[in-house]
């Protein structure tokens, strides 16, 4: 029972938080196009070209459609604490919204769970902050505003 009540003392690996921002593609990285092609085989064939066309409109649109590519990269290369959660799997700024509870209260939260999977909590955080940068750049934000927004996100999630 102690592992459940105090996971940080029993389950977490020791690593420095600054390592979370590092990424180096491995030499045997899975081809991103093959990941999209494999996904395409599980989708309605007439809609796959529409999906690809939407992904081509901007880096943010590509990020939105490339959850499986990012997950493969993170799995192959991401250092984590070892703490597993039921992750959103497709965490990005466009997957938040306002909706009504059964009690008719407005709630702000994640509204897309079709990619949910067990995984390290860091994966959702990395995807969220990547989306902050990609959407910020798409909207014309400079490097400093994107950096400050990522730092602000991290501070509010602590």
PyMOL commands that set and color helices and strands:
alter all, ss='L'
color gray80, all
select helices_A, chain A and resi 2-5+7-10+17-21+32-40+45-55+59-65+67-77+93-95+121-138+143-157
alter helices_A, ss='H'
color red, helices_A
select strands_A, chain A and resi 84-87+96-100+106-110+117-120
alter strands_A, ss='S'
color yellow, strands_A
deselect
rebuild
show_as cartoon
